[in-house]
Amino acid sequence: MAPQNSRLDAGRRAFDVFQHMNSPTQTPAQLGYGMPAEWEPHAATWVSWPRREGISFPDSFDRVLRALSEMIGALTESEPVCINVVNGAHEAEARAVLDSLPCQEWITYYEITTNEPWCRDHGPIFLTRKVAPTLAVVDWDYNAWGNKYPPFDLDDIVPTRVAEILGVPVFYPKMILEGGSIEVNGAGALLTTESCLLNKNRNPTLSREEIEKRLRDFLGVKEILWLGDGIEGDDTDGHIDDLARFVSETKVVTVVEGNRDDANYKPLQENLNRLSGFGASRTGCKLDIVTLPMPKKIVREGQRMPASYANFYIANKCVLVPTFADPADETALSILGKCFPNRRVVGIDCRELIWGLGTFHCLTQQQPAV
């Protein structure tokens, strides 16, 4: 299991030095940091391995392992993968699934204990700048999507643990935010939703203006583009990574529902309308908007699953796309293939994984190369 004690101690010493260097009166933006776009080069992808006793995959833990193995297998053909595990026994459980994969030298296990596997939301948000230290971490507060799934105390400290291991500065905005609730283009624009970031189960004492200021101060963004509501069945209150994603500085893919009788039709049309109006008034040029279909409604044990092709993950050499044995799978893969002509688009069956109410983007967190 990595890191070795000497490497961890060295990382912590560097971390302590960097923390001492940082003035609490200076924000990351003032120090020249910003959040890169997901398609920019990665040093690694971080993943938190699920715990059998966790709540994310009730009565179906073993059935999600195939999708997880396919996900890690595709990623290791693209970049190093860092996997958070509780202890040696937990690492052994992960290895039982993953040791048959090629490129084992690209998988490293770290003893960082988590409650659940959704690394996009509890993991570090990485920032970069041109001068040393070139990499930093933002540790947003975390409350499991509005206190829905306690306990979450272990998940809440993951970003600082990663920063300690890497020996990089860490910043504390003192605001609850999940990584899946924000989407950046790396050039100053950020997409998010009112239904999530303005929800009183996150930051009831902060106004919209105060939330926007923290986003600008701690992510280095300038323009904040607000969409409305999320899709039915989404327990995150409307994460942007199920709705609309930047695929370049000026191009956005967004999901639309073709069935007017579906509960998702109106909110997704409203989001499309908002996207269509953003460019002229906010950035000086219209956004190039590409629409993605939605899969057919998936219901399990009376609950609608938040299945969405927008929950793809952009790695260095591939794009991982959730599929659902649906007629729209091939259409979605074709559309995303045109958006990423220099990457291999990999569709992986997520009919079991979606039972945890998330797929590939929810499970991953990119560490940018510096």
C-alpha positions, -999 to 999 in steps of 0.1 A, spaced: 0 0 0 13 34 -9 26 58 3 55 45 23 60 61 56 90 81 45 70 95 15 40 103 36 62 121 61 79 141 34 46 150 19 33 162 53 64 182 59 60 200 26 23 204 33 31 221 66 56 244 50 32 254 23 4 260 48 27 282 68 36 301 36 -1 308 27 -15 340 41 -51 335 53 -60 369 39 -52 358 3 -76 337 -17 -65 311 -43 -76 335 -70 -54 363 -56 -25 339 -55 -30 330 -92 -47 297 -88 -76 284 -110 -94 252 -116 -84 236 -150 -110 220 -173 -114 183 -171 -100 177 -206 -67 193 -197 -38 168 -190 -41 147 -158 -14 134 -136 -39 108 -122 -75 100 -114 -85 95 -78 -112 69 -68 -126 58 -35 -132 21 -34 -167 12 -21 -172 -5 12 -193 -36 13 -210 -24 45 -217 10 29 -251 23 19 -245 31 -17 -253 -3 -33 -279 -20 -11 -281 -57 -18 -262 -53 -50 -225 -47 -40 -212 -77 -60 -231 -67 -91 -214 -33 -94 -179 -47 -93 -178 -55 -130 -185 -19 -140 -159 -7 -115 -134 -31 -129 -141 -20 -165 -138 17 -154 -104 12 -137 -92 -9 -166 -100 18 -191 -85 45 -169 -52 26 -165 -48 26 -203 -49 64 -200 -33 75 -168 -23 65 -132 -52 57 -109 -50 64 -71 -75 43 -51 -85 53 -15 -90 23 8 -97 19 45 -69 -6 54 -50 -36 41 -81 -58 42 -101 -33 21 -72 -31 -3 -72 -69 -6 -109 -67 -15 -102 -42 -43 -72 -62 -56 -94 -93 -58 -114 -74 -84 -86 -55 -101 -54 -76 -100 -63 -93 -133 -62 -60 -151 -32 -50 -172 -11 -19 -163 -10 -28 -126 19 -5 -122 -5 24 -128 -26 16 -98 -16 29 -64 -36 23 -32 -37 49 -4 -49 44 31 -75 72 31 -107 61 48 -140 71 33 -177 64 41 -189 60 5 -173 58 -30 -184 92 -45 -149 108 -49 -162 135 -72 -182 149 -43 -160 143 -13 -126 143 -30 -102 172 -35 -108 200 -60 -74 206 -76 -61 241 -86 -31 250 -107 -9 280 -113 23 288 -132 46 294 -103 55 271 -74 37 256 -56 19 249 -89 -7 225 -74 -31 231 -46 -63 216 -31 -96 232 -21 -112 214 8 -149 224 6 -171 213 35 -192 182 29 -225 171 44 -236 141 21 -259 161 -2 -278 180 25 -274 156 55 -292 128 36 -268 100 43 -249 101 76 -223 94 87 -200 114 64 -172 125 87 -146 104 70 -156 117 36 -154 153 48 -116 151 55 -105 133 23 -93 165 5 -69 174 33 -56 139 35 -48 139 -2 -31 173 1 -10 159 30 1 130 9 10 151 -21 25 179 0 5 207 -16 -13 237 -1 -49 234 9 -75 261 12 -107 261 32 -136 281 18 -159 272 48 -188 264 24 -205 231 16 -200 221 -20 -197 189 -39 -175 185 -70 -204 172 -91 -223 205 -86 -198 226 -106 -184 224 -141 -157 247 -155 -143 254 -189 -108 263 -176 -111 298 -191 -131 316 -164 -167 302 -168 -185 279 -143 -218 261 -147 -239 251 -117 -276 248 -107 -298 269 -84 -316 237 -71 -283 225 -56 -261 254 -47 -289 276 -34 -306 248 -15 -310 256 21 -298 221 31 -262 232 20 -254 268 31 -286 283 46 -268 314 59 -251 323 26 -268 344 -1 -264 338 -38 -239 367 -40 -218 352 -12 -218 318 -28 -207 334 -61 -179 352 -43 -166 320 -28 -167 303 -62 -147 332 -78 -123 334 -49 -115 297 -45 -118 284 -80 -105 314 -100 -136 317 -122 -151 349 -134 -185 341 -150 -211 319 -132 -238 305 -153 -268 292 -134 -291 265 -146 -324 256 -128 -335 221 -117 -320 187 -120 -334 154 -132 -360 132 -114 -344 107 -90 -313 127 -85 -307 127 -47 -280 155 -51 -307 181 -57 -296 187 -92 -259 182 -98 -247 198 -130 -228 167 -140 -261 149 -149 -272 179 -169 -247 199 -189 -209 196 -194 -183 217 -211 -164 199 -238 -144 229 -249 -141 265 -237 -171 275 -258 -190 242 -264 -215 226 -239 -233 193 -242 -266 192 -224 -292 165 -220 -328 168 -233 -358 147 -229 -379 139 -260 -410 127 -243 -432 156 -234 -450 135 -207 -418 127 -189 -411 146 -156 -377 156 -170 -390 173 -202 -398 208 -188 -368 213 -165 -344 201 -192 -360 224 -218 -357 253 -193 -320 245 -188 -315 244 -226 -332 278 -229 -309 293 -203 -278 279 -220 -290 294 -253 -292 328 -237 -260 329 -218 -234 338 -244 -245 371 -257 -251 388 -223 -223 372 -203 -193 362 -224 -197 382 -255 -203 352 -278 -229 324 -279 -222 290 -264 -220 262 -290 -247 238 -276 -248 201 -284 -278 181 -272 -276 146 -258 -306 123 -255 -318 109 -222 -321 71 -218 -356 57 -212 -370 59 -177 -353 33 -153 -373 24 -122 -360 0 -95 -380 -9 -64 -403 20 -71 -375 46 -74 -365 64 -106 -328 62 -113 -310 94 -123 -296 78 -155 -279 103 -177 -253 102 -205 -239 136 -192 -222 117 -163 -192 109 -185 -156 113 -174 -129 128 -196 -95 110 -191 -63 117 -209 -69 92 -237 -105 82 -233 -140 93 -223 -159 69 -201 -196 70 -209 -224 53 -189 -247 31 -210 -280 15 -201 -288 -11 -227 -310 16 -242 -317 25 -279 -302 59 -272 -268 45 -261 -253 45 -296 -266 79 -303 -250 93 -272 -217 76 -278 -217 89 -314 -224 125 -303 -196 124 -276 -172 108 -301 -176 138 -323 -170 161 -293 -138 142 -285 -122 132 -318 -88 126 -303 -100 103 -274 -115 68 -274 -151 69 -263 -158 39 -240 -193 29 -232 -197 8 -201 -230 -8 -189 -242 10 -158 -275 -6 -152 -263 -19 -118 -240 10 -110 -268 35 -113 -285 18 -84 -261 38 -63 -276 70 -80 -244 79 -98 -219 67 -124 -184 75 -138 -182 112 -132 -195 108 -97 -169 82 -89 -138 100 -102 -117 131 -95 -90 143 -118 -56 155 -105 -42 179 -132 -7 176 -145 16 204 -135 
